[in-house]
Amino acid sequence: MTRDIPPYDPLPRSTVRAGARPTARHLAERLGVATSTITRAFDEHSRISEKLRQRILALADEMGYQPSAIARSLNRRRTGIIALVMGDMANPFYPAVLEEFSLQLRRTGRQVLLFVVPPGGDADQLMPQVLQYQVDAIVVTAAKLSSPMSNLCGRQGVPVVFMNRRVGDPTVWSVCCDNECMGAAVAEYLVGQNRRHCAFVSGDLDVSTTTDRLRGFERGLAAHGQRLIACVQGGYTYAGAREAASRLFGTGQAKIDAVFCANDVMALGVLSHLRLNTSLRVPQDVAVVGFDDIRDAAYPENSLTTVRQPVREMIECAIGLLDEGRPGGSVAQALREVPGRLVLRSTA
């Protein structure tokens, strides 16, 4: 039975120094209850009378008291913090992923802690620091993580989910767009538009997103008796794609009437080169297709035909896997692929 607590004294027996943050102890002394009772009032699942809870919350509001989320979570042995390890932040696709990921996590009562991998680096160098924060899980996107480091996370009971990457490690989850299928869909569309000389501008050929999109594109062309005319590296950057386009459309090069780029940033670089450095018309002479559907792709001056990555659905899937622990089957069983969609605009 919960005993009744007399109304608190409006004149506090202890004072909070000017500029100091009030603590649970200050509230407890005002109400004549234990500090643990103050803590329980902020946990909706705790056993405490609703009358007392409301009085504690009212006093907390009056005094400007806010409980420490970190301290409360450590008491439950879960921090409610998910580490997001990201690379390639110069690509507008990934800040959009960060925004959506943060919003969805907040709706589940959790928060994101961001770690950015420097250009040319990998997630391994950050993992010791990430694990010091006692995060509940780690999501890695646009970055590489070695199997030994993934195993270290597993030994510490921290699940790892790769997003927008397919990895060959059966002990970690992977969530990505169905890149190979969408690459084939791009080829099908271009062939249907009577394009006969297609090229591909790639990113890092060691990254699954590039290889899967390229494989699907080649498969789609082959289904119609065509082959890829050229494949050039664009490094996933605007400048790299402009340089790649200068090689594709240089003097003496084979005729090309369609270019599929492994991301939108490179597609915009190809468009820039074609418009500023050649007399070729888009899409009459050359069709250009990207991948991601970043915000800039829809701007009227770009109007880029592209593959829309199902970001919201991918993040929902990744968050759903955070509480699943480590997968225990094959690589295929640890992979979740979400269908994308071809968005038709004026460049193809």
N, C-alpha and C positions, 0 to 999 in steps of 0.2 A: 504494500500500500504506500502511495506517495504522500508524504506529509505536506501540509499546506505551509507555504513560506510567507511570512508577513511582508507587507509592502516595504520596498527598499527605502532607506533613509535618503531624502533629497540632498542632505549634506554628507558628502562622502567621508568615510573614515580614512581613506587614503587619497591622495591627490596625484594627478598626472602632471608632471612638470610641463611647463609651456613648451610647445614644439615637439614633445615626446609622443610616441604612439601608444595609445592605451592598449593594455594587455588583458588576457582572460583573468589574470589575478585581480586586476582593478575591478572588473565586473563582479567577480566572485565576492570580493570584500564589500562591495556596495549591497549585494543581495544576501550576504550571509550564507553562501553555499560553497561547495567545493569547486575548485577550478575545473575538475573533470566534468562537472555538471554543465558548466558553460560550454565546454567542448562538445558535449553530447547534444546541446540545443541546436547546433548547426549541422547535425547529421539527422536527416529525415527518417532514418531507419532505427535510431536509438530509442531506448525505452525511457521516456520522460513525459510527464503530463503536458498536454497541449497548453494549459494555462500558464505553467511555469516557462515553457518554451517561448510563448509570446511575450512574457515579461522580460525575459533575457534578450530577445531580439529587439524589443523596444528600447531597452537601456543601451544595447550595443549601438543602435542607430543614434541615440542621443549623444553618446560619448564618441562616436566616430570609430567604433571598433570594427575591425575586419579580421576574421580568423585566418591563420596561415594555412593555405591549401597544401603546401609542401609538408608541413608538420603533421597535418591530419592524414595525408596520404601515406606518410611513412609509418604512422601507427597502424594502417591497414596493410602494410607491406606492399602496396602498389602506389606508384606516384601519380598515375593518371597522365603521364607525359609520354608522348610518342616522339622519338627522334626521327627527323626527316633529313637524310643525307643527300644533298643535291649537287650536281655539277652543271655546267653549261648554263649559268644564269643569264648570260648575254642573249640567249634565245628566248623570245617573249613567251614561248609555250610553257616554260618552266615556272616563271612567276605566276602565270595563270593556274598552273597545277598547285602551287603553294597556297594560293588564295582559296581554291576550292577545297583542298585537303584540310586547311585550317578550319574552314567553316563547318565541314562535315564532322571533323573531330570534336569541335565544340558542342555540336548537337548531341554527341554521345557522352558529354561530361568530361572530355579529355582535352589536352592542349598539345600543341606541336612545339618542339624544340628544334630549331633549324641549325644544321651544320653544312657549310658550303665547301665543297672540294675545290681547291685552286686549279686553274687551267693546267692540264698535263699531269695532274695528280690522280690518286685513287683513294677510295674510301678507307683503305687499310690504315693509312696514317692518322685518321681521325678516330678510329674505333676505340682505342684505349681511353681517349677523352670522353667519347660518347657514353661508354659503359660506366664511367665515374658518376654520371648523373642518375644512375639507377633507373633508367627509362624502362617502361613496360615492354616496348617493342621498338624495332628499327625498320624504317622504310627507306630503301635506297633507290634513287632514280637518277639517270644520266651519270652514273658513276660505276666504277668497277670495285668488286670486293672479292678477295681471294678465298678459296675454300678453307685454308687454315684459320683465317680470321672469322669466317662464318661459323666454323666449328667452335671457336672460342666463345662466340655469342651464345651458341647452343649450350655449351657447358655451364654458362652462367644463367641459363634459363631465359634468355632474351630471344624471342623469335625474330626472324629477319624476313621481310617481304620485299622483293624487287618489283618496281613498277616501271612500265615502259621499257622493260628489258626481259629477255628470255635467257635464263642461265641453265647450264648443264649440271646443276647441283640438286640432287633429289632431296636434300635436307632443308632447302629454303623454298618459299613460295615465289612464283613469278606471275605477274599480272601485266598483260599488254594487249594492245589492239591486235586483231588478226592481220598482221602485217603482210604475210604472204598472200592471203586471200585478197586483200585490198590492192596489192601490187598487180595481181592478175586482173582485177576489175578495171584498173586504170588501162592496162593493155587492151582489154576487151573494148573499152570505150573508144580509145584512140584508133584502133583498127576499124571500128564501126564508123568513124569519121574519115575514113579513107587515108589515114596516115600510114605510110609505108616505110619510113626511114626514122626509126625511134632511137633516141639516146637516153642514157641515164646519168645523172650527176649524183655521186654517192657521198656519204660521210665516211666515217671510219669503218673500214671493211672488217675490223675485228669486233664490231658491235652488232648484236643480233638484229636491231631495228633496220640497219642498212642491209645486211645480208638477206633477211627475210623479204624485205620489199623488193630487192633486186631479183631474188629467186622467183617470187611470184610474178614480177613483170616479165621476166624471160619465159616463164611457163605460159603466161597468157599470150605472148607473141607467138611462141612455138605452136600453140593450139591452132593458129591461123597460118601456119607455114612461114612465119617471119622470124627473123633473129635480130638481136640488138646490134645496131650499127656501131655504137661507141659507148664506153663507160669511163667517165673521168672523175677524179677526186675533187670534191668541193670543200671538204673539211667541215661541213655543217655551218659554214660562215658565209656571209654576204660577199665579202671580198674574195673568198676562195671560189665562190660560184661565178663571180664575174670573170675571174681568171680562167676557170674551166670553160666558160662560154666562149672566151676569146680563142681557146684552142679548138673547140667544136666548130666554130663558124669562121675560122681563119681561112686565108686564101689557100686554095688547093685542097681543102678538106671535102670529104664526101657530103653529098646533100643530106640534110637532116630536116625533117618536117614536124618533129615532135620531141619534146624534152620532158622527161619525168624526173623530178628532183626528190631526194630522200627527205627533205623538209621544206617548209615554206620560206624560211630565211634564204635558202639557196635559190629557190624558185624566183624570189624577188630580185636576187642578184643577177640571174639569167635574164629576166625581163629588162633590167636596167641596161645590161650590155646590149641586148638586141635593139632597144629603143634609141640608145645614145650612140652606138658604134656601128650599126649596120642599117641597111635600107629594108631589111626584112620586116614584114608586117605580122603582128600577133592579133588574131590567130590565123589569118588568111594563109601566110607562108609557113609559120611555125606555131605549133600549139605548145603551151607550157602548163605543166601540172605540178602542184606541190603536195605536201603531206603535213598535216597537223590541224589546219584551219585556225591559225592565230588570228587575232583581231585585225591586224593589218591586211590580211588576205581579202577581207570583205570591203576595204576602203575603195571608193569608186575609181581612184587613180590606179589601183591594182586589179581589182575584180578577178582575183586568182581562182581558177578551178583547182580544187584540192581535195584531199581525203580528210574528212573530219574525224579526229580521234575522239572516242567516246569517253572523255575525261571524267565526267561525273560518274558514269557507270564503273569505270576502272577503279576510281577511288573508293566507291562503295564496296566493290569487291575486295580491294586491298584491306580496307578497314574491317570487313567481315572476317578476314583471315587472321587478324591480329590476335584473336583469342583462341585460335585453333592449335597453337603450339607448332612444333616442327612437323612437316609432312613425313610420312613413314613409308611411302611407296616409291614409284619410279619417277623419273624426270617428267614424263608426260602427265602423271597424276598430280604433280606439284605445279603444273602450268594452268593458268586461267587466261583464255583468249576471248576478247570481247569484240564483236563485229563493229567496224567503222562504217562510214558512209561517204560516197563520192558526192561532192558539192559542185555543181556546174555553174561556172561564171563565164566571163567573156574571154578568158585566155585560152580556152580549148572547147 
